[in-house]
Each structure stands twice: as C-alpha cells, then as structure tokens.
Amino acid sequence: MRYEVIVIGAGMVGTSIAWHLQKNNSNVLLLDKKLPGSETSYGNAGLIQREAIHTHPFPRQLTEMIRVLPNQGTDIRYRIPAILRYHQALLQYWKYSTPASVKKIESEWQTLIEHCTSEHQTMISASGADELITRDGWLQLHRSEETFKEAQVSAIDARNQGVEHNVLNLEQLKAMEPRANFEGFVGAIHWLNSWQVSNPSSLVKAYAKNFQDMQGTIKENDVKEIVQDAEGWKVITDKDTYYSDKLVIAAGPWSNDLIKPLGYNLPLFPMRGYHQHFKVTEKNTIHHSMFDMDKGFVMGPMQQGIRITTGAEMTTMNAPKNFGQLQTVLKLAKKILPLEDAVESEAWAGSRPCMPDMKPVIGPADKHDKLWFAFGHSHQGFTLGPMTGRLVEEMIHDKPVLVDLAPFSAQRFSN
Ligand SMILES: Cc1cc2nc3c(=O)[nH]c(=O)nc-3n(C[C@H](O)[C@H](O)[C@H](O)COP(=O)(O)OP(=O)(O)OC[C@H]3O[C@@H](n4cnc5c(N)ncnc54)[C@H](O)[C@@H]3O)c2cc1C
C-alpha cells in the first residue's frame, strides 16, 4: 500500500508528528520496531517542562570541570570510548556553550518551549488522556544556599516568559511532601505551570491510539533501508516494504543510523539515563516529582511506583549498562524517602538524543526532496513532541509555520 507520509519512530516526537499529519488529512503510516512509546519516551521522568527555558551547556568553568573529571558525580558521568567516538560533536558542544552563544540558543529554544503545555493539551483532550496528567507543578530541591539563591533570581527572570513559581522554605516544603526527609536541604522552587505525567509510555500510546482512531496506520517493523526513486520513497523493513510520497525521520537517538546511508552525517550523540521504580507504601507516598538540583536526579510518583531517574551518562548506544551512577543516586534518594522494594530486578536505561548546539533538528533535508528530520530534542523531547508535530505538519502541508524554523534546520551543521 502507498501512503502519503511515512513517519519512522513512534516515540513522543514521531507519534505527535503522525497525529498532526493524520488529523490534517494526510494518510500516514507510523513505523517503529516496537510499540509506540517503548524507548526513550518510555523511561523519562515524565515532566512536561514549561519551566525549561534554559538549555544544558557543556561545563566550561574550571571548578565545574574539576568536579566532573573524577567521574564520580551523580548528575554527569562519562566513558572514554564515547568521548573518542563523539569527540567532534563534543568539541562543537563545548564551542556552543560560551555564555554569548547559550544566550542566543536559549532565545531560539524558548520559541518552542513556550507552546509545550498548550500543544500537549490539544492532544491530551483529543486522546482522552487527562487522567495521566497532574497539573500542580514539580519541586526543585536545593542543598546549597548558593544554588538556591541563583535559582530564585533565575525564576524571577523566567516570569517574563510566562513561567510561574513559588519559593518554598523547609517548613512549606515539608507541608507539601510530609513523608519526605529534607535534612540537608535549604529550600525549593515549586515550578507551578509544568505538568507531571504518571506514565509517559501510556501518554504516547494514548496519542497513538487516537491517531489510529483517525484511520492512521501503525506497524511494528524494524526499518532496514530507505530508498528514493522516481515514484517516491520505499521503506524496506524486516517484515515488508512500504511506499510513500513523503518521509519523516523521527527515530530519536537512532536517527543517524537511518540517514547516514542517504549521505547525511549530523552530530547527534546519546546521553544515557537510568531509572528504577520502588513500591509505593504509606511511608513513602509523594505527590510531586522532586528534582535534587545539586545532585541531579529526579524522584517521581508514577503508576509503576516511585521512579528514580538519573542524570546523564556519556556513553555509546550499545555499551553495557553500568549501574554505578544509579547506585550512588539511590543511596541519596533513600535518605529522602524509604525505598525498600524495587519493582524491577534490573534498572532501565535509555538515551537522550542530543545535538551540540542543544537544539533539535526540525526541518527538511537538503539532499532529498520530500524528506524531513525531527530529532535531537535531548533533555526535553517528551515536552516538545506535540509542538514538533505541529511544526512538521505545517511545513509538510505548506502552511504558515508557528515559529521561525531557521534555528532548527539540519543545514546549520553543513559547514
Ligand atoms: C532518564 C531520562 C529522563 C528524561 N526526562 C525527561 C522529562 O522529564 N521531560 C522531557 O521532556 N524529556 C525527558 N527526557 C528526554 C526525552 O525522554 C527524550 O528527549 C524523548 O523521549 C525523545 O523522544 P523521541 O521520540 O525523539 O525518541 P524515542 O522515544 O527514543 O523514539 C524513537 C523511536 O524510534 C524507533 N526506531 C529507531 N530505529 C528504528 C528503526 N530502524 N526502525 C523502526 N523504528 C526505529 C525506536 O524504537 C523508538 O521507539 C528524559 C530522558 C531520559 C533518558
């Protein structure tokens, strides 16, 4: 069968693109080797981050570098083979991380973030997924007076961009989460207009189901080869071959595997994270996700239990799991909450798809007609999936596009 558009990758990004296209009268096939929302969009911290107006630059200050180098941190770790493999992308990442460059990047990034909750809301309402969403924000916990003060200044600035917050002292924090032990903390920022999802994979699945209800097609196939000829696109998978006029690559951290054979080589690199769930009891019940700002991990109430998610580990995609970072995080987390019974025997691991300039690639490919890229959303792909879906639909259907897409074009790395 011939489709108007094939979208490869049914994470939050690809599913949202397929949804928008199908809703706007395209005949879409969404392809993934697994069920929708089974990879990175399964294992994240489940935050729809309206407050995420800042990016994650490479550490450039000497004190920061000295802190990261011994490779014992809870927020960031690295493995040498990954440094060697991605050294060019990392060098670019370093260059893009000067204060002046970050300022410009963040002003472009913010044009996406400002629409994240409203774009999710459209899809949540259409999919009837409201029961997965909590809209009373999340808590950014601080252990040091210095980072707490900096965060307060930054939060006041963020008000200009529609980001709402409250500053909480320890007493107010305790009142919000009475089961938690906040010994060693000095206070928190309560981000008010960010949302929490109780099962990230289920939200992607709800969007995918709604896409099917609109007559969209989903197939569980592993894409092996992509070919363009005079007829259009031919997508060869482990099970079948599919044909379309237009093609979108939204395969998250695997996107380069699919586009390299077509002659593209974008500096995409993975940043791994781990999670493990712990059974909820009367003693550890929490109502908000809590991010330990100074140690870089999240504890969030999920359907499966309390999900502990780590910061980033710079490693290659297929490297074996290394639980060192998670083990250190768990020791800290267990001081905050009694976490006795792990739900899974082995922790989950997945990779954030990152670009050196901290912005996703959203736009047409330059060497082929009717080919679009949408990947590299790094730490906020779950937040930005629906916004990306809207933008890709507008581009493909030649409509006016909500934001200027020049800062996100694939061609920005051509030179
Ligand atoms: C620990 C952790 C915590 C995070 N927390 C948050 C958070 O709170 N909020 C937030 O906004 N973001 C968060 N993120 C980031 C977010 O999860 C990612 O940016 C986002 O999920 C990326 O979505 P995606 O659709 O691009 O990729 P994915 O969800 O990885 O989807 C890509 C899909 O492509 C498919 N695929 C790949 N190759 C092929 C092939 N050859 N054939 C067929 N299918 C293929 C895969 O099977 C996969 O389903 C977190 C990430 C991690 C790791």
The ligand as a Gaussian input file, in Angstrom:
#p B3LYP/6-31G(d) Opt

LIG

0 1
 C       16.393000       9.485000      32.252000
 C       15.702000      10.439000      31.315000
 C       14.813000      11.373000      31.841000
 C       14.168000      12.277000      30.968000
 N       13.211000      13.107000      31.481000
 C       12.515000      13.923000      30.640000
 C       11.448000      14.730000      31.130000
 O       11.073000      14.680000      32.293000
 N       10.816000      15.554000      30.250000
 C       11.176000      15.616000      28.916000
 O       10.609000      16.402000      28.181000
 N       12.148000      14.812000      28.431000
 C       12.815000      13.974000      29.231000
 N       13.804000      13.165000      28.749000
 C       14.141000      13.244000      27.315000
 C       13.089000      12.546000      26.477000
 O       12.759000      11.302000      27.031000
 C       13.575000      12.358000      25.037000
 O       14.063000      13.586000      24.521000
 C       12.420000      11.900000      24.156000
 O       11.807000      10.760000      24.691000
 C       12.895000      11.632000      22.739000
 O       11.759000      11.222000      22.000000
 P       11.910000      10.667000      20.551000
 O       10.561000      10.378000      20.051000
 O       12.774000      11.588000      19.768000
 O       12.786000       9.322000      20.731000
 P       12.340000       7.862000      21.250000
 O       11.305000       7.939000      22.276000
 O       13.597000       7.130000      21.581000
 O       11.696000       7.233000      19.942000
 C       12.468000       6.849000      18.834000
 C       11.806000       5.609000      18.256000
 O       12.463000       5.246000      17.025000
 C       12.380000       3.842000      16.921000
 N       13.377000       3.361000      15.961000
 C       14.703000       3.575000      15.977000
 N       15.283000       2.972000      14.934000
 C       14.298000       2.337000      14.253000
 C       14.272000       1.511000      13.106000
 N       15.390000       1.181000      12.426000
 N       13.081000       1.016000      12.680000
 C       11.937000       1.306000      13.355000
 N       11.908000       2.079000      14.444000
 C       13.072000       2.603000      14.897000
 C       12.649000       3.355000      18.340000
 O       12.184000       2.028000      18.519000
 C       11.921000       4.401000      19.180000
 O       10.631000       3.982000      19.560000
 C       14.454000      12.251000      29.579000
 C       15.343000      11.293000      29.068000
 C       15.959000      10.387000      29.924000
 C       16.869000       9.341000      29.345000

